Amino acid sequence: MTTTIEKTTGGAAPATASKKKGREFSPWSIVAWLVGLGFFFPVFWMILTAFKSEADAATSPPKLFFTPTLDQFKAVFEQGIGTPLLNSLFATGLSTLFVLLLGVPAAFALSLRPVRKTQDALFFFMSTKMLPIVAVILPLYVIVSNIGLLDNIWALVILYTAMNLPIAVWMMRSFFLEVPGELLEAASLDGASLWRSVREVILPLVSPGIAATALICVIFAWNEFFFAVNLTAVNAQTMPVYLVGFIAGEGQYWAVLSAAATMAALPVILCGWFAQNKLVRGLSFGAIK
């Protein structure tokens, strides 16, 4: 009996030591926390300023202790944030859906089922990102105006889809290349069709990569300003264009601008929060190296 207790105790000691060792903070962990807090500090300051009055927001040095108020958020809603917010949600969500519907099959064809001249196709995708946006805005404006989509949200949906599709194809191709081709061969030997193999075998494996690609497309589309400010006026105005309205000629209203920016950043932050598990797996899966 004594021997059993001694063995049990001896076996538990290394486990306890291992747990203590795992809880220790290394110098690199401290550096990582400091860097993370440094990146988060501007976001924290923006949210903090959103709850200040304009008088408190304009003080120098800045006030750390103040009476919180929701007046700035009320002012944002009174100035009509609803339409730009819905426009951004519609353009971002629909364009990201189109990018995935087009990009995932294209990436699959360029990886696990390579087509002829794969490298030429990949170079063509990335060559579309080499031309500056300002160089194509004039012909785009003429085309959009002639087809009747000026100040129409569908113009932004089409442009955001074309803008993010090359990046999505390159990212998704990297994810598909991490999947062993033998899985498709094994599924075909079991009698599964190509569509069933992709749906039940390949897509579950690359779902973290799809989540990471979707989130990057959402961020790019949500923050896009140049197309929106040149091709929209009132009906299709998006959040980045809406935020410019808070910069007046007599100066910037920091508190209300921070409240509007907080409202603009909230959807993307929530998307990243809900997709964080798949996002971490996706970014470490081989897409971004």
C-alpha positions as CSV (number, residue, x, y, z in Angstrom):
1,M,0.0,0.0,0.0
2,T,2.9,2.3,0.9
3,T,4.6,1.5,-2.4
4,T,1.5,2.4,-4.3
5,I,1.2,5.7,-2.7
6,E,4.8,6.5,-3.3
7,K,4.5,5.6,-7.0
8,T,1.4,7.7,-7.3
9,T,3.1,10.7,-5.6
10,G,6.2,10.3,-7.6
11,G,4.2,10.2,-10.8
12,A,2.3,13.3,-9.9
13,A,5.3,15.4,-9.2
14,P,6.6,15.7,-12.8
15,A,3.0,16.5,-13.9
16,T,2.8,19.3,-11.4
17,A,6.2,20.6,-12.3
18,S,5.2,20.5,-16.0
19,K,2.1,22.5,-15.2
20,K,4.1,25.1,-13.3
21,K,6.6,25.3,-16.1
22,G,3.8,25.8,-18.7
23,R,2.5,28.7,-16.6
24,E,5.8,30.6,-16.5
25,F,6.1,33.7,-18.7
26,S,9.1,33.8,-20.9
27,P,10.7,37.2,-21.9
28,W,9.2,36.7,-25.4
29,S,5.7,36.4,-23.9
30,I,6.2,39.7,-22.2
31,V,7.4,41.3,-25.4
32,A,4.4,39.9,-27.3
33,W,2.0,41.3,-24.7
34,L,3.6,44.7,-24.9
35,V,3.5,44.7,-28.7
36,G,-0.2,43.6,-28.6
37,L,-1.1,46.3,-26.1
38,G,0.7,48.8,-28.2
39,F,-1.3,47.9,-31.3
40,F,-4.6,47.9,-29.3
41,F,-3.9,51.2,-27.6
42,P,-5.2,53.4,-30.5
43,V,-8.4,51.4,-30.7
44,F,-8.8,51.7,-26.9
45,W,-8.2,55.5,-27.1
46,M,-10.7,55.8,-29.9
47,I,-13.4,54.0,-27.8
48,L,-12.5,56.0,-24.8
49,T,-12.8,59.3,-26.7
50,A,-16.2,58.3,-28.0
51,F,-17.6,58.5,-24.5
52,K,-16.2,62.0,-23.9
53,S,-17.8,65.4,-24.6
54,E,-16.2,67.5,-27.2
55,A,-14.8,69.8,-24.5
56,D,-13.1,66.8,-22.7
57,A,-11.9,65.4,-26.0
58,A,-10.1,68.6,-27.0
59,T,-8.2,69.2,-23.8
60,S,-4.4,69.2,-23.8
61,P,-3.1,67.1,-22.1
62,P,-5.9,64.6,-22.6
63,K,-8.2,63.8,-19.7
64,L,-8.1,60.3,-18.4
65,F,-10.9,60.8,-15.8
66,F,-14.2,62.3,-17.1
67,T,-17.9,61.8,-16.9
68,P,-19.0,59.4,-19.7
69,T,-21.7,60.4,-22.0
70,L,-23.6,58.8,-24.9
71,D,-24.3,62.2,-26.6
72,Q,-21.8,61.5,-29.4
73,F,-23.5,58.2,-30.3
74,K,-26.9,59.9,-30.4
75,A,-25.4,62.5,-32.7
76,V,-24.0,59.8,-35.0
77,F,-27.5,58.2,-35.3
78,E,-29.1,61.6,-35.8
79,Q,-26.8,62.2,-38.7
80,G,-28.0,59.1,-40.5
81,I,-25.5,56.3,-40.0
82,G,-28.1,53.7,-40.9
83,T,-27.9,54.0,-44.7
84,P,-24.1,54.0,-45.0
85,L,-23.9,51.1,-42.5
86,L,-26.4,49.0,-44.4
87,N,-24.7,49.8,-47.7
88,S,-21.3,48.7,-46.3
89,L,-22.8,45.5,-44.9
90,F,-24.5,44.7,-48.2
91,A,-21.5,45.4,-50.4
92,T,-19.0,43.7,-48.1
93,G,-21.1,40.6,-47.4
94,L,-22.3,40.0,-50.9
95,S,-18.9,40.7,-52.5
96,T,-17.2,38.3,-50.0
97,L,-19.8,35.6,-50.9
98,F,-19.2,36.0,-54.6
99,V,-15.4,35.9,-54.0
100,L,-15.7,32.6,-52.2
101,L,-18.0,31.1,-54.8
102,L,-15.6,32.0,-57.6
103,G,-12.3,31.8,-55.8
104,V,-12.6,28.4,-54.1
105,P,-13.3,26.4,-57.3
106,A,-10.5,28.4,-59.1
107,A,-8.0,27.7,-56.3
108,F,-9.0,24.0,-56.3
109,A,-8.4,23.8,-60.1
110,L,-5.0,25.5,-59.7
111,S,-3.9,23.2,-56.9
112,L,-5.3,19.7,-56.5
113,R,-6.6,19.6,-60.1
114,P,-4.1,21.7,-61.9
115,V,-5.0,23.0,-65.4
116,R,-2.8,23.9,-68.3
117,K,-0.5,26.9,-67.9
118,T,-1.2,27.2,-64.2
119,Q,1.6,29.7,-63.6
120,D,0.3,31.9,-66.4
121,A,-3.1,32.0,-64.8
122,L,-1.6,32.8,-61.4
123,F,0.5,35.6,-62.9
124,F,-2.7,37.0,-64.6
125,F,-4.5,37.0,-61.3
126,M,-1.8,39.0,-59.5
127,S,-1.1,41.3,-62.4
128,T,-4.5,42.8,-61.9
129,K,-3.2,44.1,-58.5
130,M,-0.1,45.8,-60.0
131,L,-2.0,48.6,-61.7
132,P,-2.7,51.6,-59.4
133,I,-6.4,52.1,-58.7
134,V,-6.1,55.8,-59.6
135,A,-5.1,54.8,-63.1
136,V,-8.4,53.1,-63.8
137,I,-10.9,55.3,-62.0
138,L,-11.6,57.4,-65.1
139,P,-12.6,54.5,-67.4
140,L,-14.4,52.8,-64.6
141,Y,-16.4,56.0,-63.9
142,V,-17.4,56.3,-67.6
143,I,-18.4,52.6,-67.7
144,V,-20.4,52.7,-64.5
145,S,-22.1,55.9,-65.6
146,N,-23.0,54.5,-69.0
147,I,-24.5,51.3,-67.6
148,G,-26.6,53.3,-65.1
149,L,-24.8,52.1,-61.9
150,L,-23.5,55.4,-60.7
151,D,-24.3,55.9,-57.1
152,N,-25.6,52.3,-57.0
153,I,-24.5,49.8,-54.4
154,W,-24.2,47.0,-57.1
155,A,-21.3,48.8,-58.7
156,L,-19.4,48.5,-55.5
157,V,-20.3,44.8,-55.1
158,I,-18.9,44.1,-58.6
159,L,-15.8,46.1,-58.0
160,Y,-15.1,44.7,-54.5
161,T,-15.5,41.2,-55.9
162,A,-13.0,41.9,-58.7
163,M,-10.7,43.6,-56.2
164,N,-10.5,40.7,-53.7
165,L,-10.8,37.7,-56.1
166,P,-7.0,37.5,-57.0
167,I,-6.0,37.6,-53.4
168,A,-8.5,35.0,-52.4
169,V,-7.4,32.6,-55.2
170,W,-3.8,32.9,-54.2
171,M,-4.6,32.4,-50.5
172,M,-7.0,29.5,-51.1
173,R,-4.5,27.8,-53.5
174,S,-1.9,27.8,-50.7
175,F,-4.5,26.1,-48.4
176,F,-5.4,23.5,-50.9
177,L,-1.7,22.7,-51.5
178,E,-1.5,21.7,-47.9
179,V,-4.1,18.9,-48.4
180,P,-2.6,15.6,-49.5
181,G,-3.8,14.6,-53.0
182,E,-4.1,11.0,-51.8
183,L,-7.3,12.0,-50.0
184,L,-9.1,12.6,-53.3
185,E,-7.7,9.3,-54.7
186,A,-8.9,7.4,-51.7
187,A,-12.4,9.0,-51.9
188,S,-12.6,8.2,-55.6
189,L,-11.6,4.5,-54.9
190,D,-14.5,4.4,-52.4
191,G,-16.9,5.4,-55.2
192,A,-17.4,9.1,-54.2
193,S,-17.9,11.6,-57.0
194,L,-15.6,14.6,-57.3
195,W,-18.3,17.0,-55.9
196,R,-18.9,14.7,-52.9
197,S,-15.2,14.3,-52.3
198,V,-14.7,18.1,-52.3
199,R,-17.8,18.7,-50.2
200,E,-17.2,16.1,-47.5
201,V,-13.4,15.6,-47.5
202,I,-11.6,18.7,-48.8
203,L,-13.7,21.6,-47.7
204,P,-13.9,20.6,-44.0
205,L,-10.1,20.4,-44.0
206,V,-9.6,23.9,-45.5
207,S,-12.5,25.5,-43.6
208,P,-10.1,27.5,-41.4
209,G,-8.4,28.8,-44.6
210,I,-11.8,29.8,-46.0
211,A,-12.6,31.7,-42.8
212,A,-9.2,33.5,-42.9
213,T,-9.7,34.4,-46.6
214,A,-13.3,35.6,-46.0
215,L,-12.2,37.8,-43.1
216,I,-9.4,39.4,-45.1
217,C,-11.9,40.1,-48.0
218,V,-14.3,41.6,-45.5
219,I,-11.6,43.9,-44.1
220,F,-10.5,45.0,-47.5
221,A,-14.0,45.6,-48.8
222,W,-15.2,47.3,-45.6
223,N,-12.3,49.8,-45.5
224,E,-12.3,50.6,-49.2
225,F,-12.6,54.3,-49.8
226,F,-11.4,55.3,-53.2
227,F,-14.0,53.6,-55.3
228,A,-16.8,54.5,-52.9
229,V,-15.9,58.2,-52.7
230,N,-15.7,58.5,-56.5
231,L,-18.6,56.3,-57.6
232,T,-21.2,57.1,-54.9
233,A,-22.9,60.2,-53.7
234,V,-25.9,59.7,-51.4
235,N,-27.8,56.4,-52.1
236,A,-24.7,54.1,-52.1
237,Q,-22.6,55.9,-49.6
238,T,-20.5,53.6,-47.4
239,M,-19.0,53.9,-43.9
240,P,-15.6,55.3,-45.0
241,V,-17.2,58.0,-47.0
242,Y,-19.6,58.7,-44.2
243,L,-16.8,59.2,-41.7
244,V,-15.3,62.0,-43.9
245,G,-18.4,64.1,-43.2
246,F,-17.3,64.6,-39.6
247,I,-14.2,66.5,-40.8
248,A,-15.4,70.1,-41.1
249,G,-13.6,73.2,-42.4
250,E,-13.4,74.7,-38.9
251,G,-11.7,71.6,-37.5
252,Q,-12.3,68.1,-36.4
253,Y,-14.9,67.0,-33.8
254,W,-12.9,64.3,-32.1
255,A,-15.5,62.9,-29.9
256,V,-18.3,62.4,-32.4
257,L,-15.7,61.3,-35.0
258,S,-14.5,58.6,-32.5
259,A,-18.0,57.5,-31.9
260,A,-18.7,57.1,-35.6
261,A,-15.4,55.3,-36.1
262,T,-16.2,53.0,-33.2
263,M,-19.5,52.1,-34.9
264,A,-17.7,51.6,-38.2
265,A,-15.1,49.3,-36.7
266,L,-17.6,47.3,-34.6
267,P,-18.9,44.9,-37.3
268,V,-15.3,43.9,-38.4
269,I,-14.2,43.4,-34.8
270,L,-17.2,41.2,-34.1
271,C,-16.5,39.1,-37.3
272,G,-12.9,38.6,-36.1
273,W,-14.1,37.7,-32.6
274,F,-16.5,35.0,-33.7
275,A,-14.1,33.6,-36.3
276,Q,-11.0,33.8,-34.1
277,N,-10.6,30.0,-33.6
278,K,-10.8,29.2,-37.3
279,L,-8.8,32.3,-38.1
280,V,-5.8,31.3,-36.0
281,R,-5.8,27.8,-37.5
282,G,-6.2,29.3,-41.0
283,L,-3.4,31.8,-40.7
284,S,-1.1,29.0,-39.5
285,F,-2.2,26.6,-42.2
286,G,0.2,27.9,-44.8
287,A,-1.6,30.7,-46.5
288,I,0.4,33.6,-45.1
289,K,4.1,32.8,-44.7
